[in-house]
Amino acid sequence: WETREKKGSEKEKGSEAVPNYKTKNMSEAYCLVHSHHLLDHKPDNLLLKGGKYKLRGVACLGRPGVALCIGQRVAIDNFRISMESAMPQKKFGTIELTPVPSTKVLGIKGFESATLGQLRKILADIGHENQFFALTGIDPSNENNNAKSATKGSGSGKGKKKKKK
């Protein structure tokens, strides 16, 4: 980010923070874009459309909705901005992962849907399993008990109806 002088009258003058993509390293960035919950319906399933932004990665719908995005940082930011404008009621976060060797993620060619288990394995393979635990709220020391509660209620809310007696 850099500080740039605003143009305009004396009242409007000041400075604003704007992303500085010219000086930023243009190598691939590895980011997790996430929201509290993204289910399998429009517009939530925009999370699966990272390929439109020339990104590689995997996305997982549910609670939380998470996408591992690999590509230019400006493309990742544009992807997040498109989701924020389509779903202004939801809060999105971006966690930039330290660069990982590209040989670890060569198997990811496009932008694919994944389960939470698959996302966890990918993050573990690139040394960021701790981010998985932070996003899901699962305590790694008590994983078996928490895995059940983390997936509880991750459906559409439509369950079996109880019969009246």
C-alpha positions in Angstrom: 0.0 0.0 0.0 1.2 3.5 -0.6 -0.1 6.9 0.4 -1.2 9.1 -2.5 -2.3 12.8 -2.4 -6.0 13.3 -3.3 -6.8 15.7 -6.0 -9.6 18.3 -5.5 -10.5 21.3 -3.5 -8.8 22.2 -0.2 -11.7 20.6 1.7 -11.2 17.3 -0.2 -7.4 17.3 -0.1 -5.6 14.8 2.1 -4.1 11.4 1.5 -5.6 8.0 0.9 -4.2 4.5 1.1 -4.3 2.6 -2.2 -2.8 -0.7 -3.2 0.5 -0.4 -5.0 0.6 -3.3 -7.4 3.5 -1.8 -9.5 6.0 -2.2 -6.7 4.6 -5.4 -5.3 6.3 -8.6 -6.4 4.2 -10.0 -9.2 5.0 -13.7 -8.4 2.2 -16.0 -7.4 0.4 -15.3 -4.2 -1.2 -17.9 -2.0 -4.3 -16.7 -0.1 -7.2 -18.1 1.8 -10.4 -16.1 1.0 -13.0 -17.0 3.6 -16.4 -16.1 5.0 -18.4 -17.4 8.0 -20.7 -19.5 5.8 -21.2 -19.9 2.1 -23.7 -22.5 1.1 -24.5 -24.2 -2.3 -26.8 -21.6 -3.8 -26.5 -18.3 -5.6 -24.7 -16.0 -4.9 -22.7 -18.0 -2.3 -21.4 -20.4 -4.9 -19.5 -17.6 -6.5 -16.7 -18.9 -4.3 -16.3 -21.7 -6.9 -15.7 -19.3 -9.7 -12.1 -18.4 -9.1 -11.1 -19.7 -12.5 -12.9 -16.6 -14.1 -10.1 -14.5 -12.4 -7.3 -16.7 -13.8 -6.8 -18.3 -10.4 -5.9 -21.9 -9.5 -7.0 -23.4 -6.3 -9.8 -25.2 -4.4 -13.0 -23.9 -2.8 -15.0 -25.4 0.0 -18.6 -24.4 0.6 -20.1 -24.7 4.1 -19.3 -23.3 7.5 -16.8 -21.7 6.9 -16.7 -21.1 3.2 -13.0 -21.1 2.2 -11.1 -20.9 -1.0 -7.3 -21.4 -1.4 -6.5 -19.1 -4.2 -3.2 -19.2 -6.2 -2.4 -16.5 -8.6 -1.6 -12.8 -9.0 -2.5 -10.9 -5.9 -4.5 -8.3 -7.9 -6.6 -11.2 -9.3 -7.2 -12.6 -5.8 -8.3 -9.1 -4.7 -10.6 -8.7 -7.7 -12.1 -12.1 -6.9 -12.8 -11.1 -3.3 -14.2 -7.7 -4.4 -16.6 -9.4 -6.8 -17.9 -11.6 -3.9 -18.2 -8.7 -1.6 -20.3 -6.7 -4.1 -22.5 -9.7 -4.8 -23.0 -10.5 -1.1 -22.6 -7.2 0.9 -24.2 -8.7 4.0 -21.3 -11.1 4.4 -17.9 -10.4 5.7 -14.9 -11.7 3.8 -11.4 -12.1 5.0 -8.1 -12.8 3.1 -5.2 -14.5 4.7 -2.0 -14.4 2.7 0.1 -17.5 3.2 3.9 -17.2 2.9 5.0 -18.3 -0.5 5.1 -22.1 -0.7 7.2 -24.0 -3.3 5.1 -24.4 -6.4 6.0 -28.1 -6.6 3.7 -28.6 -3.7 0.6 -27.3 -5.6 1.4 -28.4 -9.1 -1.5 -30.9 -9.0 -4.0 -28.0 -8.8 -4.5 -27.1 -12.5 -7.8 -25.2 -12.4 -10.2 -24.0 -9.7 -12.0 -27.0 -8.2 -14.5 -27.7 -5.5 -13.2 -29.5 -2.4 -14.4 -30.9 0.9 -13.1 -29.5 4.2 -11.0 -32.7 4.6 -9.4 -32.2 1.2 -8.7 -28.5 2.0 -7.1 -29.5 5.3 -4.8 -32.1 3.5 -3.7 -29.5 1.0 -3.0 -26.9 3.7 -1.1 -29.5 5.7 1.0 -30.5 2.6 2.1 -26.8 2.2 2.7 -26.3 5.9 -0.4 -24.2 6.8 -2.6 -26.7 8.6 -2.7 -24.2 11.5 -4.8 -21.8 9.3 -7.3 -24.6 8.7 -7.8 -25.0 12.5 -8.0 -21.2 13.0 -10.7 -20.9 10.3 -12.8 -23.9 11.4 -12.5 -23.4 15.1 -11.4 -27.0 15.5 -9.0 -27.6 18.4 -6.2 -29.8 17.0 -5.5 -31.3 20.4 -9.1 -32.5 20.6 -9.8 -33.0 17.0 -12.1 -36.1 17.0 -14.7 -34.5 19.3 -14.5 -31.1 17.5 -14.7 -32.5 13.9 -18.3 -33.6 14.6 -19.3 -30.3 16.0 -17.6 -28.3 13.2 -19.7 -30.1 10.6 -22.9 -30.1 12.6 -25.5 -27.8 11.0 -23.5 -27.3 7.8 -26.4 -28.4 5.7 -29.2 -26.4 4.2 -31.2 -26.5 7.4 -33.7 -29.0 5.8 -33.8 -32.1 7.9 -36.2 -34.9 8.6 -39.5 -33.8 10.1 -40.6 -35.4 13.3 -43.8 -37.3 13.2 -46.6 -36.1 15.4 -48.0 -38.5 17.9 
